[in-house]
Amino acid sequence: MTFQACGCADGSIAEVMQVQQRLRTAWDARERYRQRGARLARRAEERDARRLKATEVTDSVQPPRPALPTGAAAILARAKAKAAERMKP
């Protein structure tokens, strides 16, 4: 879409060329914006895939851990037993 001057209008040629340049710049910016969006979406998908893969690997490698360490679980069991003794009539 290039402008070809016919020679009949001398003052408007520069205006038309400026507008044409601004339009070209705007279309180029729009294309860069679309490419950026596609690139960010691709990176997000790759990141999510890595996270999913990492959680699958850690789940299969490590056995489930108890909620409390053994010492704390023993203390809690003794405290519950002591409280149950106090509640008896």
N, C-alpha and C positions, 0 to 999 in steps of 0.2 A: 504494500500500500504506500508507494512513494508518489510524491507530488511532482508532476511535470509542468513546469511553467509554460504558459502559452505566449507570454510577452505582452499581453493586453492589460494587465494590472500589476504595476510595479511595486506599490506599497504593501499589498496584501500577501505577496509571496513570502516575505520574512515571517509574517504572522502565521501563515499556514504551516510553514516549516517548523516554527516553534511549537505550535499545537501538536503537530505530528510527533515531534521529539518527546513532548510531555506524555502523549498517549503511549508511545513505545516504552518510555520509562515506567509508566503505570502498569502496563501489561507485563513487563519484565518483573516488576515488584510482586505482582499477583502470582506469577509463576514461582518465584522464589518462596513466597508464603506457602503455597501449596506443597512444594517440595519439602519445606521445613516441617509442615504438619505430617506428611507421610514419613519423614525420617524420625520424628519424635514418636509416632505410633509404632514404627518398627522397633525402635529402641525399647519402648515400654513392653512390647510383646516379648522381646528377647530377655529383658530383665525378669519378667514374670515367669518365663520358661526356666530361667536359671534358678529362681527362688523355688519353684515347684520341684525341680530336679534335686535341689539341695535338701529340701525337707524330706523327699522320698528316700534319699541316701541316708540321712541321719536317722530316720525312723527304722530303716531296715538294719542299720549297724548297731545301734544302741538298744539294749533292752529297756523296758519302762522302769523308771526310777520310782522308789516309794515316795510318798508325799512328805514324810518326815524322816530325818536320820534315825537310826536305831536307838540311840541314846535318848533322844527327845521323845520317841514313841514309848519307850519304857517309862519315862517320867510321867508322861500323860496317862498311861495305863494305871500307874500307881495312884495318881491324883484322882482319877475317876473311881477307882476302887475305894479309896478313902472317903470320897464324897458319897458313894453309895452306902457305905457303912454308917455314915452320919444320918442318912435319910431313913434308915430302918427304925421302926418304933420300938 
